[in-house]
């Protein structure tokens, strides 16, 4: 995969949805009971810092 330094993890939700889905699917396939989302900084103020 590969998140670049200073790249917003939340941007992957709409720039690479298939990769995010595949990653979460791999957690489920490995037996995970809980999946966390990468939306911690998904707010207007934080996304604006990344030009989103």
Helices and strands as residue ranges (DSSP letters): G 9-11, H 12-15, H 17-29, H 44-49
